[in-house]
Amino acid sequence: MIVDLEKKLIRLKVVYYGPAMSGKTTNLESLSKLDNLQLTKIDTKGERTLVFDFSTKKVPVGNMIASFALYAVPGHDIYKDIRLTVLKGVDGIVFVADAQEHMLEENVRFFNMLKEDLPKIGKRYEEVPVVIQYNKMDLENTLPFEVLEREINKDRLSSVCACAIKGEGVKETFSMIEGLLLSRLERILG
């Protein structure tokens, strides 16, 4: 978080983190459409994120502007170094879990990996606001919310069900992480 009192600007970094193909980029695409934001995306064969996708969302906060830099990181294991690089300086995380039954183990593995990655960039998991989004809830083979909560959300974090491709739950997810970050900001600034 960077606070520039002269420019009346607060810069915050939010990273959408989760397994490959869970819907991280789809979240940014949907949020960009819904809120008329510009999305910077490197199109690749197979439509997979190789480096990161990026968008910015500005929100008025009193007499200042909070500028949220939104990143979606690649989920494939071979890109773990890129994931760590993009995580540097993170203020908040949206963990995008693929709610399909066959993805449960991978979601749990990635959530544990997030907890391991944060100390590598000088952050403590307990100090970084995290919102969990259960994406793809419109599919027939998804697990019930209660099962996802029990298996993935052992820390009782804020969570939301979504279908990012339809734009459902996308703004709600961002609003949750925004609220957590702005509450934290208020505590810090007094």
N, C-alpha and C positions, 0 to 999 in steps of 0.2 A: 504494500500500500504506500503510495506516495501522495502527500498532501502538499499542494502548491497554493498557499494562501494568497499570493500575489495574483495569480491567474484564477483564483477561486475554483480550483480543479482538484478532484480526488481521483487518483488512478488506482484501479483495482484489477487484479488478474484472476480470472475464473477459468479453470481447466475442466473440460468434459473428458472423463477418464473411464475406461472400461474395456471389456473384451473386444476383439475384432468383430466388426459387423453388428455391434450392439445398437447402433443408431446415434453415435456421438455427432457425426457430421450432419446427419438428418435433423438432429435437434437444432444445430446452427442454421441449416437451410430453412427450416420451418420458422424459427424465431426471426430470421432475416426477412422472410416473406410477410409474416404477421406484423412486424414492427417497422417494415420498410428500411432495413439495415443493409449495408453493403457487406457481402461475404467474399473474402479472399480465399480461393480454393485452388489447389493444384490438382487438376483433373488427371487421373491416371487410368491406365487400362484396368478394367474390372471395378472402377469407381471406388478404390480403397485409398484411405489416407496413408501417405508414405512419410510425410514430414509433419505437417499440421494444417488445419484449416482455421481461419481467423475471422472474427467480426468484432465490432465495437458497438456498445449500447450506452447511450448517455441518459442519465436520470437526474432531474433536479433534486437537490437536498438542501433545503433552506435557501441561503443565498449563494450556494455553491453548486457545482455540477459533479456528479459521480460518473466517471467514465470507466465502464467495464470492458476490459479486453477479454474476449471470449475465444478460447482455443479448444479444438478437438484434436487429441493426440492419436497416433496410430496404435492399434491394439495387438498387432502381431509381435511375437516374442523377439524377432530379429531387430525390432526397432526400439528395444528397451533404452538404448542410449539417447535416442531422440526424445523419448518420453521423459527421461530425467532432465534433459536440457530444457524442454518446454515447461516442465513443472517448476523450474527455478523461479523464485519470486512469486509463487502462487499465493493468493489470498483466500480462495475458496474453491471447492471441488464439487462438481456434479458427477456422481458415479452413475453411469448409464449401464444398467443390467439388462440383459436380454432375458425376458421372462419365460422363454420357451423351456420346457422341461429338460430337454437334452443339454441346455446351457448352464444348468444349476452349478455343476462342479466348476466350470470355467469362471462363472461369476464369483464364486467363493474364492477361487485361486487368485483372481484379479483384485478382489477387495483386500486380500491378505498382502498381495504385492504392493498395493497402494500404501498400506501401513509400513511396509519395508522401504519403499521408495522415498517417502517424506524425510526420514532422518538423513538419507544420502544427500539431500539438498538443504540440510540445515533446518528442517521444520519438524515439529512434533505433531503427530497425528491428532492428539487431544486438543491442539491449539488451532487447527485449521478447520473452519466450518465445512461440513460435507452434507450434501443432500443426495439421497439415493432416488433414482428414477427407474421404475420397472417399466421398461419399454416393450413394445410389441404385444400389449395386452389384448389386442383385437384378434390375435391368432387363436386357433382352436387348441393348440398343444401347449398353452401357457399354464404355469402353476398358479394356484390361487394366491391372492395377496398375503394371506396368513402364513402360507408355507414360505413364500419369498422373504417375508419379514423375519420369520423364525430362523431361516438358514443363512440369510445374508446380513440382515440388520441386527446383529447381536448387540450393538451399542445403542440401539433405540434412537437412531438419527431421524431427522425429518425425511419423509419419503412420499412419493407420488406415483400413481399409475399413469401410463402414457401410451399413446400411439403417435410417435413423432412424425411418421410419414403423413398422417392426417392432421397434424398440428395439435392434437389433443394432449393436454398435460404439459406442453412445451413452455407456455408462458407461466403456468403455475410453478413449474420447476424453477424457472429463472427467478420468479418472485420470491420463492423460498430462500434461494441462495442470496439474493439481493437483500432480503430482510435480515438474514443472519449477519451478513457483512456490514450493513448499515447500523445494526444494533451494536455490533462490536466497535465500529467507528465512533459511535456516540459515547460509548464507555471510555474509549481512548482519549477522545477530544474533550470529554467532560461536558 
